[in-house]
């Protein structure tokens, strides 16, 4: 039992290695409302932030403070006023905003400073920095309503934030801004997060939401393009107010050039790590375009293809190819990418004299085999063979006979192979020969 547990741990640890390589040195902006701290969830989140920081990820934390402001207003017997979803920040509300932002920042810094032995924070050496990074201006008067000390982001001091990140610090930004005349303005956390991510050229903006993003029949949406997000918002599908707001801003930020935006539920312990370090994730990831791409392979893909087909060559499923041979034949290969990771590959070897081609080295990552990637590769190579004027496709396989038969291939014999391929048939492998007319 222990051996199995150890093997599972080793397999898992190896599976996350590509993410560590991909994320080291990258800038992530993590945005969350004040309820994450108020509900006591930030303690565990601090452990996860520590792990990301230890992995070399440069972090900017943007926090809101709405529940804390509401509590302070109630304590002063003052009334909260909103218009079009924005707080009207009068002088009393502004005092509450400043107090809430200051207290929250101190609480967040304290939780990130933990270092108790036998805890996830043991040995952590996290330095945090906060400051007047956001220049603001008044939101102004809209529809006859004066929003007073409610403001909008005018400028983000990107060089100062980057300098703090370069020094190994986590940057904490509150939802307040300062004018050149010394006034303080209450800002929307979402606006601050988007403006900051765009200004500093962040690689990801992650919003912690109150619930997962769901589509038809309550199905959890794990990934979508900006265009798909806009359609989802336009259809008026039932989304919580917070989820709708975060989705709008996530769409805005990827349209502005940030490569990825994520919506991750703060209700699930460890959801941030699952989202970032597993293929399926735990929330919704937005990109400007589709994440999946099927294309011709290049010499830069050799390493990824070898990693993919290596285990199948080791167990005899595929014929072994060395790196040198693969480099020579790379123009025969096609790869299926998902979020810049190769999840599948296949090769097409034409025999022009007989108007036919061999389909070879069809492989898909184990965790992706039930997602239809094999069919996509097969369909693409069939279409490519037709485009080249080929009339027939054949494949040699030892284990996937039924899979190919279910997709239109018929079992044949060695005599169905073109002569150049027939002479290379490996009688020890005794592969089945399957053919399909195009």
C-alpha positions in Angstrom: 0.0 0.0 0.0 2.8 2.4 0.9 4.6 1.6 -2.4 1.4 2.4 -4.3 1.1 5.7 -2.4 4.7 6.6 -3.0 4.3 5.8 -6.7 1.2 8.0 -6.9 3.1 10.8 -5.2 6.0 10.6 -7.6 3.7 10.5 -10.6 1.8 13.5 -9.3 5.0 15.5 -8.5 6.4 14.8 -12.0 3.1 15.8 -13.6 3.3 19.3 -12.0 6.9 19.9 -13.1 6.0 21.5 -16.4 3.9 24.1 -14.6 6.8 25.0 -12.3 9.0 25.5 -15.4 6.3 27.5 -17.2 5.4 29.8 -14.2 8.8 30.6 -12.7 9.4 34.3 -13.1 5.9 35.0 -14.3 3.7 37.7 -12.9 0.3 36.7 -11.5 -2.3 39.2 -10.1 -4.6 37.6 -7.5 -7.7 39.6 -6.8 -10.2 38.9 -4.0 -12.9 40.6 -2.1 -12.8 41.4 1.6 -15.1 38.5 2.4 -12.2 36.1 1.9 -10.5 37.6 4.9 -13.7 38.2 6.9 -14.7 34.5 6.5 -11.3 33.3 7.7 -10.4 31.7 4.4 -7.3 33.8 3.9 -5.3 31.7 6.4 -5.3 28.7 4.0 -5.0 30.9 1.0 -1.8 32.4 2.6 -0.3 28.8 2.6 -1.0 28.5 -1.2 0.4 32.0 -1.9 3.5 30.9 0.0 3.8 27.9 -2.3 3.4 30.0 -5.4 6.0 32.5 -4.1 8.4 29.7 -3.3 8.0 28.4 -6.9 9.3 31.7 -8.2 6.0 33.2 -9.2 5.9 37.0 -8.8 2.7 37.9 -7.1 0.5 41.0 -6.8 -2.4 40.8 -4.4 -5.4 43.2 -5.0 -8.0 43.1 -2.2 -11.4 44.7 -1.8 -13.0 45.6 1.5 -16.7 45.9 1.0 -17.9 43.8 4.0 -15.5 45.5 6.3 -16.7 49.0 5.1 -20.3 47.9 5.6 -19.6 46.8 9.2 -17.8 50.1 10.0 -20.7 52.1 8.5 -23.2 50.1 10.5 -21.2 50.7 13.7 -21.5 54.5 13.0 -25.2 54.2 12.2 -24.5 55.4 8.7 -26.3 54.3 5.6 -24.7 52.6 2.6 -25.7 54.2 -0.7 -25.2 52.7 -4.1 -26.0 53.7 -7.7 -25.5 51.4 -10.7 -23.6 49.0 -8.4 -21.1 51.6 -7.2 -20.8 53.0 -3.7 -21.5 56.7 -3.3 -18.5 57.5 -1.0 -19.4 60.5 1.2 -17.0 61.8 3.8 -18.2 59.3 6.4 -18.0 56.4 4.0 -14.5 57.6 3.0 -13.3 57.4 6.6 -14.6 53.8 6.8 -12.9 53.0 3.5 -9.5 54.2 4.8 -9.9 52.4 8.1 -11.0 49.1 6.4 -8.2 49.2 3.8 -5.6 49.8 6.5 -6.7 47.1 8.8 -7.1 44.6 6.0 -3.6 45.3 4.7 -2.2 44.7 8.1 -4.1 41.5 8.6 -3.0 40.2 5.2 0.6 41.0 5.9 0.4 39.3 9.3 -1.0 36.1 7.8 1.7 36.1 5.2 4.3 36.4 7.9 3.5 33.2 9.6 6.4 30.8 10.2 5.3 28.2 12.7 7.2 24.9 12.6 5.2 21.9 11.2 3.0 24.3 9.2 2.9 25.1 5.4 4.5 28.4 6.3 7.5 27.0 8.1 10.7 28.5 6.9 8.8 31.0 4.7 10.6 34.3 4.1 7.9 36.4 2.5 8.4 40.2 2.3 5.4 42.3 1.4 5.3 45.8 0.0 2.4 48.2 -0.3 2.3 51.8 -1.4 0.6 54.6 -3.3 0.9 52.7 -6.6 -2.5 53.9 -7.9 -3.3 57.4 -9.1 -7.0 58.1 -9.1 -9.5 60.6 -10.3 -13.1 61.3 -9.3 -15.8 59.1 -10.9 -17.8 62.4 -11.1 -21.5 63.1 -11.5 -23.6 60.5 -13.5 -27.3 60.9 -14.1 -27.5 63.6 -11.6 -25.8 61.6 -8.9 -22.5 62.9 -7.4 -20.4 59.9 -6.4 -18.2 62.2 -4.3 -15.1 60.3 -3.2 -15.7 57.3 -5.4 -13.0 57.3 -8.1 -11.6 55.5 -11.1 -8.0 54.4 -11.9 -6.1 57.1 -13.7 -2.6 55.6 -13.7 -0.7 52.6 -12.3 2.9 53.1 -11.3 4.1 50.0 -13.1 7.8 50.6 -12.8 7.5 50.9 -9.0 5.5 47.6 -8.8 7.9 45.8 -11.0 10.9 47.0 -9.0 9.3 45.6 -5.8 8.6 42.3 -7.6 12.2 42.2 -8.9 13.4 42.5 -5.3 11.5 39.3 -4.4 8.5 41.0 -2.6 4.8 40.3 -2.8 3.0 43.5 -3.6 -0.3 44.2 -1.8 -2.6 46.8 -3.4 -5.7 48.1 -1.7 -8.7 49.4 -3.5 -7.9 53.0 -2.9 -6.2 55.6 -5.0 -4.6 59.0 -4.5 -4.9 62.1 -6.6 -2.0 64.5 -7.3 -3.7 67.0 -5.0 -3.5 64.5 -2.1 -7.1 63.3 -2.0 -8.1 59.7 -1.4 -10.6 57.9 -3.5 -12.5 54.7 -3.0 -12.0 52.4 -6.0 -13.5 49.2 -7.4 -11.3 46.2 -6.6 -12.1 44.8 -10.0 -11.0 48.0 -11.8 -7.8 48.2 -9.8 -7.0 44.5 -10.6 -7.6 44.9 -14.3 -5.7 48.2 -14.6 -2.7 46.8 -12.6 -2.6 43.5 -14.6 -2.6 45.4 -17.9 -0.1 48.0 -16.8 2.6 45.6 -15.4 2.1 43.1 -18.3 0.9 40.3 -16.0 0.7 36.8 -17.3 -2.4 35.9 -15.4 -5.2 37.7 -13.5 -7.0 35.4 -11.0 -10.3 36.5 -9.5 -11.5 34.5 -6.4 -15.3 34.2 -6.9 -18.2 33.1 -4.7 -19.2 30.2 -7.0 -17.9 28.4 -10.1 -18.9 29.6 -13.6 -21.7 27.5 -14.9 -23.3 27.2 -18.3 -26.2 25.1 -19.6 -27.9 22.7 -17.2 -25.6 23.9 -14.4 -22.5 22.4 -16.1 -19.2 23.9 -14.8 -17.4 25.9 -17.5 -13.7 25.2 -17.3 -12.4 27.3 -20.3 -13.8 29.8 -22.8 -12.6 32.5 -25.1 -13.4 36.2 -24.7 -15.9 35.9 -27.5 -17.6 33.0 -25.8 -17.7 34.9 -22.5 -19.3 37.9 -24.2 -22.0 35.6 -25.7 -22.6 34.1 -22.2 -23.0 37.6 -20.7 -25.2 38.8 -23.5 -27.6 35.8 -23.2 -28.4 36.9 -19.6 -27.8 33.4 -18.3 -28.3 33.2 -14.5 -25.1 34.2 -12.9 -24.5 35.6 -9.4 -23.9 39.3 -9.4 -20.3 38.8 -8.3 -19.6 36.1 -11.0 -21.1 38.3 -13.7 -19.0 41.2 -12.6 -15.8 39.1 -12.5 -16.5 37.6 -15.9 -17.0 41.0 -17.4 -13.6 42.2 -16.0 -11.9 38.9 -16.9 -13.1 39.4 -20.5 -11.9 43.0 -20.5 -8.4 42.1 -19.3 -7.7 39.4 -21.9 -9.0 41.8 -24.6 -6.4 44.2 -23.2 -3.6 41.8 -23.8 -3.2 39.8 -20.5 -2.9 36.2 -21.8 -5.0 34.4 -19.2 -7.7 35.3 -16.7 -9.2 32.8 -14.2 -12.3 32.7 -12.1 -11.7 30.4 -9.1 -14.1 29.8 -6.3 -12.8 30.8 -2.8 -15.3 28.3 -1.3 -13.1 25.3 -2.1 -9.9 24.8 -0.2 -6.9 24.5 -2.5 -8.9 25.5 -5.6 -6.2 28.0 -6.6 -3.5 25.3 -6.7 -5.8 22.9 -8.5 -6.6 25.5 -11.1 -3.0 26.4 -11.8 -1.2 23.1 -11.5 -3.6 20.5 -13.0 -4.7 20.1 -16.6 -8.5 20.2 -15.8 -8.3 22.9 -13.2 -11.0 23.9 -10.7 -12.4 27.1 -12.2 -12.8 28.8 -15.5 -9.9 30.1 -17.6 -10.5 32.9 -20.2 -8.2 33.6 -23.2 -8.5 36.0 -26.1 -8.8 33.0 -28.5 -9.4 29.3 -28.3 -6.9 27.3 -26.2 -6.8 24.3 -28.4 -4.8 24.3 -31.7 -4.0 21.5 -34.1 -1.0 22.3 -36.3 2.0 21.0 -38.2 4.9 20.1 -35.9 8.1 22.0 -35.9 11.6 21.1 -34.8 10.8 22.9 -31.5 8.2 20.2 -30.8 10.6 17.3 -30.8 11.0 17.3 -27.0 7.3 17.4 -26.4 6.6 14.6 -28.8 9.3 12.4 -27.4 7.8 12.9 -23.9 4.4 12.0 -25.2 5.3 8.9 -27.2 8.2 7.7 -24.9 6.0 5.6 -22.5 4.1 4.0 -25.4 7.4 3.1 -27.0 8.7 1.6 -23.7 5.6 -0.7 -23.3 5.7 -1.7 -27.0 2.6 0.1 -28.1 4.5 2.2 -30.6 7.7 1.5 -32.6 10.7 3.1 -31.0 12.0 6.3 -32.6 15.1 8.0 -31.6 15.5 11.8 -31.4 17.6 11.9 -34.5 15.0 10.0 -36.6 12.2 12.2 -35.2 14.1 15.3 -36.1 14.5 14.0 -39.6 10.8 13.2 -39.9 9.3 16.1 -38.0 7.6 17.4 -41.1 5.5 14.3 -41.1 4.0 15.1 -37.7 1.0 17.0 -36.5 0.5 18.1 -32.8 -2.6 19.0 -30.8 -1.9 21.8 -28.3 -3.9 22.8 -25.3 -2.8 25.9 -23.5 0.6 25.7 -25.2 1.1 22.1 -24.0 1.3 19.2 -26.5 -1.5 16.8 -25.6 -1.5 14.6 -28.7 0.4 13.9 -31.9 0.2 11.8 -35.1 2.2 11.3 -38.2 1.3 10.9 -41.9 3.7 9.0 -44.2 2.4 9.3 -47.9 3.2 6.7 -50.6 2.4 8.9 -53.6 2.7 6.1 -56.2 -0.3 4.3 -54.8 -2.3 7.3 -53.6 -2.1 6.1 -50.0 -0.5 7.0 -46.7 0.3 5.4 -43.4 -1.1 6.9 -40.2 1.5 6.4 -37.5 2.5 7.4 -33.9 -1.0 8.5 -32.9 -0.6 9.3 -29.2 -2.6 11.2 -26.6 -1.6 12.2 -23.0 -3.3 9.7 -20.6 -5.3 12.3 -18.8 -6.7 13.6 -22.1 -7.7 10.3 -23.7 -11.4 10.6 -23.0 -11.7 14.1 -24.3 -11.9 13.2 -28.0 -8.4 14.3 -28.8 -7.6 11.1 -30.7 -10.6 11.6 -32.9 -9.6 15.1 -33.6 -6.1 14.0 -34.7 -7.5 11.2 -36.8 -10.1 13.5 -38.5 -7.4 16.1 -39.2 -5.0 13.6 -40.8 -7.8 12.1 -42.9 -8.7 15.6 -44.2 -5.0 16.4 -44.8 -4.6 13.1 -46.8 -7.7 14.0 -48.9 -6.3 17.5 -49.5 -3.1 15.9 -50.9 -5.2 13.8 -53.3 -4.6 10.5 -51.4 -7.3 7.8 -51.7 -6.5 5.4 -48.8 -5.2 5.5 -45.3 -3.7 2.5 -43.5 -2.4 1.9 -39.9 -0.5 -0.9 -38.2 -1.5 -1.4 -34.6 -1.1 -4.1 -31.9 -3.5 -2.8 -29.2 -6.0 -0.3 -30.8 -7.6 -2.5 -33.5 -11.2 -2.0 -32.2 -10.7 1.8 -31.7 -9.8 2.2 -35.4 -12.5 -0.2 -36.6 -15.1 1.9 -34.7 -13.9 4.9 -36.7 -14.2 3.5 -40.2 -11.2 1.3 -40.7 -11.4 -2.3 -41.9 -9.0 -5.2 -41.0 -6.9 -6.4 -43.8 -3.7 -8.4 -44.4 -0.1 -7.6 -45.2 -0.9 -7.8 -48.9 -2.9 -4.6 -48.6 0.3 -2.6 -47.7 2.2 -0.8 -50.5 5.4 -2.8 -51.4 7.9 -0.4 -49.8 6.0 -0.7 -46.5 5.4 -4.4 -46.8 9.1 -5.1 -47.0 9.6 -3.3 -43.6 6.8 -5.2 -41.8 8.0 -6.4 -38.4 6.9 -10.1 -38.0 7.8 -10.1 -34.4 5.3 -7.4 -33.5 2.6 -9.0 -35.7 0.8 -5.7 -36.0 -2.8 -5.8 -37.3 -3.2 -4.0 -40.7 -6.2 -1.7 -40.9 -7.3 0.4 -44.0 -9.8 3.1 -44.7 -10.9 4.5 -48.0 -11.0 8.3 -48.1 
